[in-house]
């Protein structure tokens, strides 16, 4: 089959193990090895690919953002990933927009917003889901209670049948249907058979296919009824790629509300919240979204929520500015006897913080508060809203009978609940229990007149259960409908019709002993297991966001290649554990290639809903991959940088002269300028600080970068700390945090370096010293990776607890500051973003009269050793050009650029006209000395 595809499609189609491994999974519990993968650049390539599949007998698997939770974007066929190239809004006119199937929803919204419009459906994956994928699943999102499903907002679409026929699907009158039925060829046959299907089954279609908003299971045959306009486009929406391939879609846009407010209503339980839904719907809300205490307990900040154990987020529109808030208050009054508390938010920033909790539910809920794993499988069932409370009561009782736990959230306003359940998918008894629960739950939802799927589709997760909610006659109609378009069964087989079992092809695996037993990191959040850490990524794909804020994932934002996303790398590591496609374990070249462009920025540690820590996984992999082998030159030059800098300090003038000539043998990018060595390191200038001090002792961490390159920063910090009343001291011997060895995967050396450092610091820690760091990457290592590298070490735990950033130590100190009255922009170091936080810095700048704007500009792109290494310069620069450098260039000449990270300052200085400063330097100017 692959040879036939290669003959027809040439080099455009990929069959290598690395690419296949990337597409074995989506966001579901399932795994299928594809025959091949194609990223079509044009519609003609899609047509050619389907033709080649027909000739070769290969199934066609359409894929958008790969965020499917039901397993409907994977399969043993040719995967067509339209998200890379087949994108863009092709035409916009009035309230209509014609879009390519690979267009990300947020990109469509960005085009529509200037016209006061938006696409109504908005799944929580809006930053990476595609329009084609939304059509495949009939996606809904939080605003569907007001604006409907994808089907309700689809005007027409051009589709490709497996035999190569292209037709435009949309609404049609009976006379038009009759006309099309008389056409020759496949198109005429399709319309004749569709008319026969409808005309012969009017009563069945009208009685069995409920018309409430969230019936997502099966095919949408109700749209073919005469009273519904015989709308073929809508009937094909939700068909999960089992009938046709979408080439083009024309969607209808809705007007943005003039004003809106968010009423956040607290309840004593999720069931109590569900009971209140019918009353709330009378107020014509835009959203009625639910959260329970379990989800909120997993986030860093749920402080804006009123008292309660479950909450409904009810968005209300209005024509006048104060109208939505007034209506929200009146709603709360009407529900007063049901509520434990409420708040009304009109500030978009405050609303956004709460919406983020709701939107990240799919990721957050994959780990329970106790650290146990939870999985999809029963995450999308829906019942009519008036039945929601009764259904949820019985569902929770059912979950308890099966000995399971869950977290609940979802679209309460339409009776659709999302959840993760702590299924045991690692043992045979556990998998048998998984099947038993799904069968019982399907019977329960049928008893409440509900649907197995509300918006995620049936996929492999639910298709086998369809006989529990539909009659045999309706199931035969479903099979007949698919057969009209796909008589040979080549379109996403095993989904909806002739389904695969729900308990086969599960992707969850334990790591084999040869991988698990040799790991260096302790993985304390994953019960000490590398394999469990690899199961953190469930595929929700937030790392594929290319248009929004945050840090994750800088390399993917540049290349748009799946293997350079956090998810792609995690999938490859999981396949390394699986061993079927990626067979060389720690020696895998496929994993090494994917990790090569990982900047180790740790953006995923904070931005990923399940705290995937790819920087740690990369360090572990590099350590294992190169164990006992010759490493890249940069690992010896940049990985051992602290040692080379101590040598250079003996003669910095000579070192500055020789360094450029050594770039080639050191594995350093020829385009990259090297930093200039300082004439004297700070530790040599201030030997007097190597002493025990008085009442308010603080140990200043002399990090390698500032000590040898920019000692003036350490001098400035010493001055500020002294004026703040601290007695500043230095360690009495040379110390290092080991970061450069960690980032290059030389973990044995890193642990020895850290053990020595801890022995030097122990007397100071025993004496009550706090440790203040100026370089965020070093400070973050002490607060984060240190205990991961040296689990159970009491001194490591003490150092982690005592380490402070400069701003944390100074922000609330009694410090005589004068108002600088300057404008500034700040580039936050990625490790500070991920581990340390930035609130103290902002408070401190406000005290000093610094009018600061903290940039949401992602990674600077230099990222320690990454941007210096040969082969990385172009990606490093492109990361900076993504958001940071444009923001720096747009700043006025008088605006100060603040960057505490050495990498950030270096990148900005080498690629712009600005000379960035450390906050300690700027604050030194603000201190009023007596």
N, C-alpha and C positions, 0 to 999 in steps of 0.2 A: 504493500500500500504506500509506503514511504517513497519507494522508487518511482511509482506512478505520479505521486504528488510532486516529487522533485523534477520530473520531466516536464510537467505542466507549469509549475510555479517557479522553478529555478531557485536562486539563492534567497529569495524573499521568504521562503518557509524554513523554519528551524526544527531540527531533530536532535540537537545535541542534548546530552543529559542535563546540563545546567539550565537550559531554557525550559525543557520539559518539567524539571523539578519546580520551577517557579509557578507553573500553572497546574500543578496537581491538586491544589486546594483553593478554596475561596474563604468565606467567613463562616462556613458550616462545619459540621463534624466529619465531613466525608473527604475522601481522597480518590482520585482517578488519574492514572498516567495518560496524558494525551498522546495521540499518534504524532502530532506535530503542532507547531504554533505559527500563526501568520499575523503580522501587524500590517493590515492593508493600508496603503497610502491613498487609494482612490476607490471609487465605487466599482470601476472596471476590474480592479484587483479582487474585490469581493465576488463579483460575478464569475471571474475566472476560477477563483478558489472553490466556489460551490460546484462549478462544472467539473473541476478536477476531482472533487470528492465523489461526485456522482459516478464518474468513470472508474474510480479506484475502489468504490464501495466503502468509503470512509465517512463516518458520521460528521455532522457539522455542529460545533458547539460555539454559539455566539456568546461573547463576553464583553461587558463594559468595564466598570471599575473593579470588578471582582469582589464586590462586597456582599454577595448573596449569602444569606444565612441558611438557606434551604438546600444548598447543593445543586442549584440549577445553572451554575456558570462553569461547571467542570464536567468532564466526561471523556471516554476513550475514543476521541475523534480528533479532528483538526480544530483547534481553538482559534477563533477569529477575534482578536483583541482590537477593537476599534478605537480605544481610548487614546492611543498615541498619536495617530495621524488623521483619522477620519473625524475631524472636529470642526466646530465653528458654527456661528449663526449665519446662514447663507442669505437670508432675506428677512426684513421686518417691515410690516405694513399694518398700521392701525393696531388692532389687538391680536394680530397673528404674527407668528415668527416661524420661519422654516429653518430647521436645524439638522446638522449631521448627527448620526446616532452616537458617536463617541464624544459629543459635547458634554462637558461637565455642567451640572445644573447651576452652580454658582456663576459660571461664565455666561450662561443665558440670562441669569438674573442681573448681572452687571450691565448687559446690553439693554435690558428692559427698564431698569431703574430710572435712568435719566428722563424717560418718558412717563414716569409715574405709574409704571406697570410692573408686574412680576408674573412668573409662572406659579399657579396656585399650589400644587403639591410640593412639599418640602421635606423629604426624609432627613433624618438626623445626619445622614452621610452626604449632605448637599455639597460639601466641598470637594467630593471626589466621585460621587455616583454620576452616571451618564444618562442622557435622555433615552438612549436605546435600552439600557438596563431597566430604567423606570417603566418603559413600555412593556418590557418582558415580564416584569413582576406586577404591573399595575400599582406602582408605588403611590403612597398617600402622604404621610407626614403629619405634622402637628396641626396644620391649617385645613386639613381635608374636611373637618366638621363644617367649615364655611365654604370652601372652594372646591371640594370634591377630590376624586382620585385622578390619576393620570388619564384614565379612559374618559373621564368627564371633561377633560381639558384638551383632548386630542381632536383636531379637525380632520386630518387625513394623513396618510403616509404612503410612501412608495415602498413596495416590498418585492422581494425576490423569492420565487418558488424554487424548490429543489431541482425542477427540470429546466431552469433558466428563464422561465416566464417572469416578466416584470409587470406589475399592475399597481394602479393607484387605488387604495382602499379608503372609503369614507362612507358618509351617509348617502342613501339613494332612495328615490321614490320607487313604487312598485313598477311603474312603467319603465323607469330606467333599469331596474333589475331585469325586467323581461327583455329589454333591448340587449343588455349585456349577455344574457343567457343565450341569445341567438348568435353571438360572436363565434367565429371558428376557433379551433385550437383549445389550449388549456384554459384560457380565460373564460371562454364560453362554458366549458365543462364545469369549471369551479362554480360559476353562478347558477347553472342549472341544478347542480347537486346541492348547493346551499338552499335554493328555493324549495327543492324537494324535502330537505331536512326540516325546514321551518314549517312548510304547509302541512306536512304529515304529522307534526308534533306540537301544534299550537297549545293545546291544553296542558301538556306536560311541561313545556317551557314556561308557561305562565304561572303554573302552580308550584313547581319545585324550585325554581331559581328565584330566591328571595331578592327583593329590590332594595333592601337596606344597604347602607353605604359600604360595609366592609365584608361582603361576601367575596372573598378572594380565591377560594378553592375551585378547582376545575376550570372549565372554559366559560367565558362570558357570553354564552349563547343568547341570553335575554336581549342583548343589543341587536340581534337579528330579527326581533319581532317587529311587525309592521308599525305598531304604535311607538316604537323606539327608533324609527327611521331606517330600518335595515342597515345599521351602521357597522360595516365590516371592519373598519379601523378599530372601533371600540371592542368588537368581538375578539379580535386578534390580540388586543392589549391584555396582558396577563397570561399569554400562551407560552411564556418561558422558553422561547426559541424552538418550540416543538413543531411549528408549522411553516414559518417563513423567516427570512432574514430581512431586517429593517434596513433600508438604504437611505431613507430621508423621512422626516416627519414635520408636519405643520401643526403647531400647537397654538392654543388660544391663551392669551394673557389676561390677567384680571387687574383692576385698578387697585393701587395701594391705598389703604385707608388714610384719611387726612391726619387723624390723631388716634392714638390707642393708649390704653393703660393695662397693666398686668395686675390682676387680683390674685394674690397667693393665699389660699385658704387652707388652714390647718384642721386636721381631723384626728380623732382618737385612733383610727386604724384605716388601712386601705379599704376594708369592706365598708366602713362608714363613708369614706369618700365616694366609693362606687354607688352607694345608695343615694347620694345627693345629685348624681349626674342628671337625671331626668328633670329635676327642678332647675338646674343651671342651664340646660339647653333652651329653656323658655326665654332666656335673655339674649338669644342669637349671638353667642360668642364666636370669636374667631378660632379659639383653641380651648380645649379642656384636657389638659395633660396631667398625668398623675406620677407621683413619686412616693416610695415608702421609705421608712426610716433606715432600712438596710442600705439603700443606694446612697442616701445622704451621709451615712456613717463612713463611706469610703472616700469622700472628697475632702480636700484640705479646708474648704471654707463653705459651710452651709449656714453661716451666721445670719444671713438676711432672711432666713425662713422664720415664720412665726412659730409659736409653740404648737407641737403636735407630733404625731408619729406617722402621719401620711399627709400629703399635700396635693391640692389641685391648682394648676397654673391656668387661670382663666383670663384670656386676652379679650378685651372689649374694644370695639371701634367707636368713633364719634366724629361728627362733622365739625364741631367747635372744640377749641383747645381744652376746656375743662370738662367737657361732656363725658369722655371715657372714665376719668377718675371718679366723677360723681356717680356714674352708673355702677362702677366697681364697688363704691361704698354702699350703694343701695343694695347690691347683690349680697354683700356681707351681712347687712342688716336682715335681709330676708332669710338668711341661713343661720342667723345668730345662735339658735338653739342647737344646731348641729356642729358648730365650729369650736375648736380649742383656741383659735387665734386667727388673725388675718393681717395682711399688709397690702398696701396698694403702691405699686411702683410705676412712675412715669418717666424716670431717667433711663434712657436706652442702655447706659453702661451698667446700671444696677440690674436691669432686666437681663442683659447679656450674661452676667455672671450666673444667674439662675438657669437660663436657657442652656448654658454650657453643661450644667449638671445633668439636665434632662437629655441633651443630645449625646452625651458620652455614656449613657446608661448601658449600651450594648457592650462597651469595653469594661466599664467599671464593675459591672455585675459578674464578670467572669472570675473574680476572686471574692470570696466571702470575707467578712471582717476577721474571721479566725484564720485566714490564709488558705482555706480549702478551695479547690477548683470547682467551677460551675460551668455548665455547658448549655448551648441552645438545644433545640429538639422540640420543645413545646413553648416556643417563644413568640408565637404570632396568632394564636387563636382569637376569634372575635365572636361576640354574641350581640344581639340587639341591645342597645344601651339600657333599655328598661329592665333587661334581665341581668345586668352586669353584677349587681350586688349579690344576688342569689347564686349566680355562677361562681363568683370569686369565693364565697363561703364554702361551697361544695368542693371547689378545686383545691383550696388550702387544706381541707379535710382529707382529700384524696392524696395530696402530697405527703401529709403527715402519716397516713396509713402505709405509704410506701417507704417511710423512713427517710424522707428526703427534706432538704431545705431549699428555699428560694428567695429571690429578690424580685419585687414587682414594680413595674413602671409602665408607661404606655399612653395610648390614646383613649383615655376613659370616655371622652365625649362621643366616641363611636364604638365603644364596647370592645376595643382591641387592646389586649394586654400583652406586654413584652415581659419576659422573665428569663433568668438563667436558673437552672436547677443543678444541684450537686450530684448529678448522675455519676456512677462508677462506670467509666468506659474503658477501664484497664483490665478488667477480669471477666471471665465468662459468666459467672453469676451476676455480675453487675450489668453486663450487656443484656442478659435475659430480663433483668429487672427493668432496664431501660425500655425494652419492647413492651413489657407488661404495662408499664405506666402509660406509654403512648396510646395503647389500645383502650385503656380505661378512660383516659382523658378525652380521646376522640368520642367515645360513647357519651361522656358527660356534655361535651360541647354540642353534640347532636341533640341531646335531650333538651337543651336550651335554645334550639333553633339557630345554632351558630354555624361558624365556618372554621375549618382547620387553619386557614390562613386569612389574615386580614390585609396584608400588603407585601409579605415576603415571598409569596408564591409557595407552591407545594414541593417542588424539587424532589430529591430523594427523601427528604425529611418527613413528608406527609402523603406523597402520592399513593403509597400502598394502603393508606388509611381511608381513602376516598369512599370505598364501599360502606363504611360505617356512617357516612352522612348523606350519601346519594343512593337512589334506587338503581337496580340493575339496568332499567330502561334508560336512565339518564347517563349511566356510565357507557352504555352502548352508543348513545348520541355523541358523547365526548370522543370516543374512538372513531366514530364516523366522521366527525368534524376534522379531526387530525388527518384522517385518510384522504379527505378531499384535497388537501394541500400537499401531503407527504405520504403518498401511497406506499413507498418503499421503507418508511420508518428510519430515514437517515438524519432527521432533525432532532438533535438532543434526545436520543432514545433513553428509555428508562424513566422518563419524567411524565407524569400525568397519565399516560396510557402505557400499558404493560410495564408497570413500575418495578424498580429494583426494591428489594427489602429495606426497611428502615434501619435494620441493625447489621447491615453488611457495609464493607468498604469504609469503615471508620478509620480516621487518620490518627487518632490518639495513640501514642506509643510511649513505652518506657525506653530510656537510653540503655544500650547494652553495657555490660560491665567494663569492656575495654575502653569505653568513652567515659563512663561515670566515675570509674575508680581512680582516674589520674588527674582530675581537675584540681586546680590550685586555689581558686576563689572559693569562699565558704558558702555563697548563695544562701544567706540567712533568711531571706524572705521566701525562699523556695524549699525550705526544709533540708537545706544542704545539697540539693539535687540540681545538677546542670540540666538533666532531662526535663524536670518540672519547670525550670526557668524557660526552656525552649517552648513549653506549652503555653506560656503567657500570651504570645501572639495568636489571636484567634482570627485575624484577617480583616478586621473592620476597616483598615486602610486609611486611618487619619493621616498617616505619614505621606500619603499621596496628594495631600493638599498643596497646591501650587499658587493659590491666589490669596490666601488669608495670612494671618499673623502667626506668631510663634517661631520656634527654631527648627523643629523637625519638618522635613528631613532635607538638609541643604544640598546634598549631592543629587537627590531625586529632583529637586526643584530645578537643577541645572540640566540633567541628562534626560529626564522623563522616562528613564529605563526602569522597569519593574525591579531588576536585580539591584538597583541602587536605592530602592526604598527600604525603610526599616522592615516592612512586611516581607519584601522579597528576600532580604538577607536572613530573616527569621525562618522563612520557608525553606531556604537552602540548608540552614543548620538543622532544621527538623528532618529534611530528607537525608542529611548526613547520618542522623540517628537511625532513620528507617533503613538505609543501606541498599535499597533497590536500584535507585538511579545514581545517587552519589555514593560510590562504593569504596572510596579510599579513606573514609573516616577523617581523622585529623590531618591527613595528607592531601585532602581534597583540593584540587586545583580550582574547581567550580566555586567553592566557598571562598577561597583565597582571592579570586578575581572579583567576586562581589564585594568583599570587605575592603578591597584596595582603595575604593573611593569613600569609604566611611571615614568621616572627619573626627570620629571619637568626641563629638561635641556634647554628647549626653543630652541633647535636646529631647530625644525619645524618652528619657527617664522621667521627665516632667510632663511632656506634651502628649505622650501616648497614654490613653486611658488606662492601660494595664501596666504602665511603668516598665515596658521593655527597656533594657539597658544594653544597647548594642555596643557601646564603647567597652563595657566589661566583657561581653561575649567575644568581641574582636580581640581584646588582649589575651583572653584565654585561648582562643584559636591560634593566634600567632605564637604563643608560648608552646603549644602542643605541636603545631605544624613544623616549627623550626628546631624543635628539641633534638640536639645531637647533629644539627646540619648547619652549613654555612648560611648566614643571613644576608639580606640586602645590605649594601654599604651604609645606607642611611641609619640602619639600626646600630651600627658601631659608632657613627659620627654623632648623630642627633640623640640616639638612645643613651649614649655615654657622655652627653654634653656637660653635665655637672663636673665630671672629672677633667674634660678638656679645658673648661673655663678656669678651673683652678690652676692648670698648667699655664694657660694664656696670661693669667694675672701676674706671672713672674716677669713677663715682658710684653705688655699689651701693645706697644707700638709695633714690635716685630709681628705679633699675632695679627694685627689689622692688615699688615702688609702681605702676609703669607696666606691668609684665609681665602681670598678670592681664587688663588691658584690651586687650592686644595678642593674646590667644589666638585670637580669631576670625579676624583677618586672617593669623595665622601658621599656620592649619591645625591648631591644637592642640585636643584633645578638651575640651569645656567641663567635663566631669566631673573632669578631672585637675587636681590641685593642682600648681603649679609649685614646684620647689625654691627655697630662699631663697639669694640670693647672699651670700657671706661678706663681712665688712667689709673684709678685706684678703686678697688672694691670697698664697699661700705664697711665691711667687717674689719678691714685693715685700718680705715680711718678712725673707727670708733671702738678700738680695743678697750677703751675705758668702760664700755658698757658690759663687758664680760665680768659681771660682779653680782652679788646678791644685794637686793635693794630694800627699800623701806616699807612704808605702810600700805601703799597701793601698787604692788609690783605687777608688771606686765612684761611678758617675754615677747620681744619683737622678732618675728620669724624672718630671717635674712634669706629670702628665696633666691634661687640661683639667678633668675633673670634680672631682677632689680639689683641684686648685689653686684653683678659683673657688667651689666649693660647700662642700667639707669640708677646708680646709687643715690642720685639727688632725690629720688622718690622716698627712699628710706630715711634720708636726712630730713625731708619735709615732715614725714610722719612722726619722726622722733620729736621734732619741735612741737607739733600739735599735741601729741600725747603728753609731753612734759607740761605744757601750759594747761592741759586738762586735768592736771594733778596726778598723773601716773608716774611711777618710778620705772623708767624703761631699762630693760636689761637685754643682753644678747646671750645665746647659748655659749658656754665656755669652750666648746669645740665645734668644728665644722659639722654641719648637719644638712640633710637633704630629705625631701618627701618621697623621692623615688619615682616621681611622675613620668619622667622621660623613659624610664625602664618599663613602667606599666604600659604606656601607650604604644611601645614597640614590642610588647609581649615578652619581655625578659623578666618574668615574674619571680623567678628564684633570686635574681640579683635584687629586684625591688624589695622583696621581703627581707633580705639581709641588710639592705640600706636602711629600711624602716626600723628593723630591730635595733640597729646601732643608734639611730636617731632617738628612739624611745629610751634607750639607756642613758643618753645625754640629757634628755628632757625630764626624766623621772624625778630627780631631786627638786627641780623647779615646780613640777606638778604637785609633789608631796608638800611643798611649801605654800601651796595655794595660788600659784601664778596662773593667770590667764594667758593664752597665747594669741597674739594678734597677727593676722596675715594680710599682706597687701596685694599679693598675686592671687586672684580668685581660683585658679586651677589648683594651686597648692592647698589653699584653705579648704576647698571643696573636697580634696582627697582626704584630708584629715577628718572632715565631717561625714564622708561617705565611704569611699573605697577602703579606708584604713581597716575598719572592722571586718570588711569582706575579705581582705588579704590576710589579716591576723585574727581570725575569729577566736573569741574567748580570751584574748589577751587583755588583762586588766589595765595595763598602762595605755594601750590603744583606746580602750573605752574611755579612760579618763581624759586623754588628749582630745578625743572627739567631743566630749562634753565641755571642755574648757576652751576650745578654739573659737575665736570671734573674728568677724571681719572688722576692718578699720572703722567703718561707719557704725557697726553695732556697738563698738566700744565707746565711740565719741558722741553719738547722736544725742544722748541724754546727759552727757557730762556737763559740769559747770565750766563752760568754756567762754572766754570773752571774745565774741565774734562781732565784727563790724559788717554792715550790709554791703556786700560786693556790688549789688545792682547790675549783674551781668546776665546775659542770655546764654544758655548752654543747651547742648544736646548730648545725650549719653548713649553710648553703645555698651550694652550690658554683656559681659562675658558669658558665653554659653553655660559654663559650669556654674556660674553664679545664678543664672536663670534656673538651672535644673536642680541645684542642691541648696544654695544659700539664701536666695531671696534678695529683694532689692528695696524693701520698705524703709529700712533704716537709712539707706543712702538718700532716698528722697526726702525724708524728714530732716536729715542733716543739711542738705542743700537748701531747703526752705529756710532753715535757721540762719544760714549764711547769706541770704539774699540772692541766691542763685536761681534765676527763673529757668528751670530745667524742663526740657521735654525728653522723656525716656523713649528712645526709638524702639519700635517693634520691627527690628530690621534683621532678625535672624542671625546666623553665624557670620562672622567676619570673613571666613574662608581660609584664614591662615592656620588656625587651630593647632597650635603647637608645632609638632614636626611635620604635619600633613602638607602645608603649603610650601615648605622648604624642599620637600622630596622631589626628585626628578620624576617627571611624568604627571605631576599634580598641579603645575602652575596654572594651566588654563582653567581647570575646574575651580581652583582656589580663587582666581580672579572673578570668575563667573558667579561664584557664591557671593562675593562682595558686591558685585554689580546688581545682584537680584534686588536688594533693597537698601543696604547700608550706604554704599557709595553715592547713589542718587540723593539720599537724604543729607549726606555730608556736603555735597556740592550745592544743594539748594539752600543751605544755611547761609546767613549773611556773613560778610567778612568779619564782623565783630563778635559773632557767636563762638563761644568756646566749645570745643569738642572734648568731652570727658570719656576716657576709656581706661578702666583700671587694669584690664588684661594686657599683658605684654604683647601677645599675638595681635590683639585688636589695634593697639597703638601702632605696631609695626606695619600692619596692612594699610591702615589709614594714611600713615606718613609716606608710605612708598607708592600709594596710588591716588593721592589727592594733594591739593595745595595746603591742606590743614596740618597743623602740628598738634596732635592730641595730648592731653595732660591727664595725669592721675588725679583723683579727687583730693588726695593728700596734698598735692602741690597747689591746687587751687584754694584749698582750705587754709593753707599756710599763709596765703595773702590776706585772708579774712580775719586772722587772729590778731587782736590788739595786744601788743606786747607793752608791758609797763616799763 
